[in-house]
């Protein structure tokens, strides 16, 4: 870790304002929260609580009393999209002055802002297609990716700009990237499993046509492989004192909790709360994996390397 008196820290402190750090964290939290509220929309059957887009009804921008709780839940999720967009825009504006010196931060911030705009459009398509399960799944995956980009932004805030070099053995880096692919495969099958299950977002919404029970098992196979790989990576990181050791341990803990929640929901008829927690945990697990991957390299600055 950086010490407070290292040259790299001093350089970073000049460029990174407290406001940028606060808004970056708020953006990360908001991106995670909107996954939770999006899950609530689906799990409460409120997916068509606002049957049109961009307005809630053909005659009203907001939910009306006649639409009941489903309208409130769906419109609440749409409103949160506005907050997410405002926070993403604030981060871009705060990083604008350093866009040349910290191009990495500017690019990440711009990706988040562009992703929020794209998500709003995809959300509209989701409603207009009657909650097509494949579009709903894509909508979730994009939200998850934005959480990961926000996590990457937070990591790079604490590192100086400039060249980076590998800080772990080549085989360890390769195995970590392979583990990332296994995580992506696990999430993909999880999305397909949800699209085949009972939580469609609305009684009239269709399913993807796959066998949900079969997919539950297929989803579990890469999940257990992911756990085994993460255990191996964690053990090596601590034995060899690699800079990934803290975050690979966080990833391992997230996976253990995620597996426990997955087993609980599968054996108890997919209770809504457990499914929602499972969705949010998947995003946080992917974010932890993002941090691990970024920790495979360190800034080439000699002062930073000495203090790491």
C-alpha positions in Angstrom: 0.0 0.0 0.0 1.0 3.6 -0.4 2.5 5.4 2.5 1.4 8.9 3.2 4.8 10.4 2.5 5.6 8.7 -0.8 6.1 10.9 -3.9 3.3 9.0 -5.7 0.9 9.8 -3.0 1.7 13.5 -3.1 1.3 13.6 -6.8 -2.0 11.8 -6.6 -3.3 14.1 -3.8 -2.7 17.2 -5.9 -4.9 15.9 -8.7 -7.6 14.1 -6.8 -10.1 16.3 -5.0 -12.2 15.1 -2.0 -15.3 15.9 -4.1 -14.3 13.6 -6.9 -13.6 10.8 -4.4 -17.0 11.3 -2.7 -18.9 11.4 -6.0 -17.0 8.4 -7.3 -18.1 6.3 -4.3 -21.7 7.6 -4.6 -21.7 6.6 -8.2 -20.6 3.1 -7.4 -23.2 2.8 -4.6 -25.9 4.1 -6.9 -25.0 1.7 -9.7 -25.3 -1.1 -7.2 -28.5 0.2 -5.7 -30.2 0.4 -9.1 -29.5 -3.4 -9.6 -31.4 -3.9 -6.3 -34.3 -1.7 -7.3 -34.4 -3.3 -10.8 -34.5 -6.7 -9.1 -37.4 -5.5 -6.9 -39.3 -4.4 -10.1 -39.0 -7.9 -11.5 -39.5 -9.8 -8.2 -42.7 -7.9 -7.3 -44.2 -8.3 -10.7 -43.9 -4.6 -11.4 -42.1 -4.8 -14.7 -45.0 -3.2 -16.5 -46.1 -1.0 -13.6 -45.4 1.8 -16.0 -46.6 0.3 -19.3 -45.1 3.0 -21.6 -41.8 4.7 -22.1 -40.4 7.4 -21.6 -43.6 8.4 -19.8 -45.2 6.2 -17.3 -48.5 6.1 -19.1 -49.6 7.7 -22.4 -51.0 10.7 -20.4 -48.7 10.9 -17.4 -45.0 11.2 -16.9 -45.3 9.8 -13.3 -47.2 6.9 -11.8 -50.8 7.6 -11.1 -52.8 6.4 -8.0 -54.7 3.9 -10.2 -51.5 2.0 -11.0 -51.0 1.0 -7.4 -47.9 -0.3 -5.8 -46.5 -1.7 -9.1 -46.5 1.7 -10.7 -44.7 3.2 -7.7 -42.0 0.5 -7.7 -41.4 0.8 -11.5 -41.5 4.6 -11.5 -39.2 4.6 -8.5 -36.6 2.6 -10.4 -36.9 4.9 -13.3 -36.4 7.9 -11.0 -33.2 6.3 -9.6 -31.9 6.2 -13.2 -31.9 10.0 -13.1 -29.9 10.1 -9.9 -27.4 7.6 -11.3 -27.0 9.8 -14.4 -26.5 12.9 -12.3 -23.8 11.3 -10.3 -22.1 9.9 -13.4 -22.2 13.4 -15.0 -20.8 15.0 -11.8 -17.8 12.6 -11.9 -17.1 13.4 -15.5 -17.2 17.1 -14.8 -14.9 16.7 -11.8 -12.4 14.7 -13.8 -12.6 17.0 -16.8 -9.8 19.3 -15.6 -7.4 16.4 -15.4 -8.5 14.7 -18.6 -5.0 15.0 -20.1 -2.9 14.0 -17.1 -5.4 11.3 -16.0 -6.8 10.0 -19.3 -7.5 6.7 -17.6 -9.9 8.3 -15.1 -11.6 10.4 -17.8 -12.2 7.4 -20.1 -13.7 5.3 -17.2 -15.9 8.2 -16.1 -17.1 8.7 -19.7 -17.9 5.0 -20.1 -20.1 5.1 -17.0 -22.0 8.2 -18.2 -22.5 6.7 -21.7 -23.5 3.4 -20.1 -26.2 5.1 -18.0 -27.7 6.8 -21.1 -27.6 3.5 -23.0 -29.2 1.7 -20.0 -32.1 4.2 -20.0 -32.7 3.4 -23.7 -32.4 -0.4 -23.1 -34.9 0.0 -20.2 -37.3 1.6 -22.5 -36.9 -1.2 -25.1 -37.5 -3.7 -22.3 -40.9 -2.2 -21.5 -41.8 -1.8 -25.1 -41.1 -5.4 -25.8 -43.2 -6.6 -22.9 -40.2 -7.7 -20.8 -38.5 -9.9 -23.3 -36.3 -12.1 -21.0 -33.3 -11.8 -23.2 -33.4 -8.0 -23.2 -34.1 -8.0 -19.4 -31.0 -10.2 -19.0 -28.9 -7.9 -21.2 -30.2 -4.9 -19.1 -28.9 -6.6 -16.0 -25.5 -7.5 -17.5 -24.9 -3.9 -18.6 -25.7 -2.7 -15.0 -23.3 -5.2 -13.6 -20.6 -4.1 -16.1 -21.1 -0.5 -15.0 -20.6 -1.5 -11.4 -17.3 -3.0 -12.4 -16.2 0.1 -14.3 -17.0 2.2 -11.2 -14.9 -0.2 -9.1 -12.1 0.2 -11.6 -12.4 4.0 -11.3 -12.1 3.8 -7.5 -9.0 1.6 -7.8 -7.2 4.0 -10.2 -8.0 7.0 -8.0 -5.4 5.7 -5.5 -2.7 5.0 -8.1 -0.6 7.5 -10.1 -0.9 7.9 -13.8 1.7 6.4 -16.1 3.0 3.0 -17.2 2.2 -0.1 -15.3 4.0 -3.4 -15.0 3.0 -6.9 -13.9 3.5 -7.4 -10.2 2.7 -11.1 -10.0 4.1 -14.2 -11.7 3.0 -14.7 -15.3 1.3 -18.0 -14.6 -0.7 -16.4 -11.7 -1.8 -13.6 -13.9 -2.9 -16.1 -16.6 -4.8 -18.2 -14.0 -6.5 -15.0 -12.7 -7.7 -14.1 -16.2 -9.0 -17.6 -16.7 -10.9 -17.3 -13.4 -12.4 -14.1 -14.7 -13.8 -16.0 -17.7 -15.2 -18.7 -15.4 -17.0 -15.9 -13.4 -18.4 -14.4 -16.6 -19.7 -17.9 -17.6 -21.3 -18.4 -14.2 -23.0 -15.0 -14.5 -24.2 -15.7 -18.0 -25.8 -19.0 -17.0 -27.3 -17.3 -14.0 -29.0 -14.8 -16.2 -30.3 -17.5 -18.5 -31.6 -19.4 -15.4 -33.4 -16.4 -14.1 -34.9 -15.8 -17.6 -36.3 -19.3 -17.5 -37.6 -19.1 -13.9 -40.8 -17.8 -12.4 -39.8 -14.2 -11.7 -40.6 -12.7 -15.1 -41.6 -9.2 -13.9 -45.2 -9.5 -15.0 -47.7 -12.3 -15.2 -48.1 -11.7 -19.0 -44.3 -11.7 -19.7 -42.8 -14.7 -21.5 -39.9 -16.8 -20.5 -36.8 -17.8 -22.6 -37.9 -21.3 -23.2 -35.1 -23.1 -21.5 -35.6 -25.7 -18.7 -35.0 -23.8 -15.5 -34.2 -26.9 -13.4 -31.5 -28.1 -15.9 -30.0 -24.6 -16.0 -29.8 -24.4 -12.2 -27.4 -27.3 -12.3 -25.5 -26.0 -15.4 -25.2 -22.6 -13.6 -23.8 -24.3 -10.5 -21.0 -26.2 -12.3 -18.9 -23.1 -13.3 -19.8 -21.6 -9.9 -18.0 -24.5 -8.1 -15.1 -24.3 -10.5 -14.9 -20.6 -9.8 -14.7 -21.3 -6.1 -11.9 -23.9 -6.5 -9.8 -21.5 -8.7 -10.3 -18.7 -6.2 -9.2 -20.9 -3.3 -6.0 -21.7 -5.2 -5.4 -18.1 -6.1 -6.0 -17.0 -2.5 -3.6 -19.5 -1.1 -0.8 -18.6 -3.5 -1.3 -14.9 -2.9 -0.9 -15.2 0.8 2.0 -17.7 0.6 3.9 -15.5 -1.8 2.7 -12.2 -0.3 1.3 -11.0 -3.6 -0.4 -7.6 -3.9 -3.7 -9.3 -4.8 -3.9 -11.1 -1.4 -6.5 -8.8 0.3 -8.9 -8.5 -2.6 -8.7 -12.1 -3.7 -9.7 -12.9 -0.1 -12.6 -10.5 -0.4 -13.6 -12.3 -3.7 -13.4 -15.7 -2.0 -15.7 -14.5 0.8 -18.2 -13.0 -1.7 -18.3 -16.3 -3.6 -18.9 -18.3 -0.4 -21.8 -16.1 0.6 -23.1 -16.2 -3.0 -23.0 -20.0 -3.1 -24.8 -20.2 0.2 -27.6 -17.8 -1.0 -27.8 -19.8 -4.2 -28.3 -23.1 -2.4 -30.8 -21.5 -0.1 -32.9 -20.1 -2.9 -32.8 -23.3 -5.0 -33.9 -25.4 -2.1 -36.7 -23.1 -0.9 -38.6 -22.3 -4.0 -36.7 -19.2 -5.1 -38.0 -16.7 -2.5 -38.0 -13.2 -3.9 -35.6 -11.6 -1.3 -33.0 -14.4 -1.7 -33.1 -14.0 -5.5 -32.7 -10.2 -5.1 -29.7 -10.6 -2.8 -28.2 -13.1 -5.3 -28.5 -10.6 -8.1 -26.7 -7.8 -6.1 -24.0 -10.2 -4.8 -23.2 -11.2 -8.4 -22.5 -7.6 -9.2 -20.4 -7.1 -6.1 -18.5 -10.4 -6.8 -17.7 -9.1 -10.3 -16.6 -5.8 -8.9 -14.2 -7.6 -6.5 -12.9 -9.6 -9.4 -12.2 -6.4 -11.3 -10.1 -5.1 -8.4 -8.2 -8.3 -8.3 -7.4 -8.1 -12.0 -6.2 -4.5 -11.6 -4.0 -5.5 -8.7 -2.1 -7.9 -11.0 -0.2 -4.8 -12.2 1.4 -1.9 -10.4 2.5 1.5 -11.5 6.1 1.3 -12.9 7.0 4.4 -10.7 9.9 3.2 -8.6 8.8 5.1 -5.5 5.3 3.5 -5.7 6.7 0.0 -6.2 9.0 0.5 -3.2 6.0 1.6 -1.0 3.6 -1.1 -2.2 
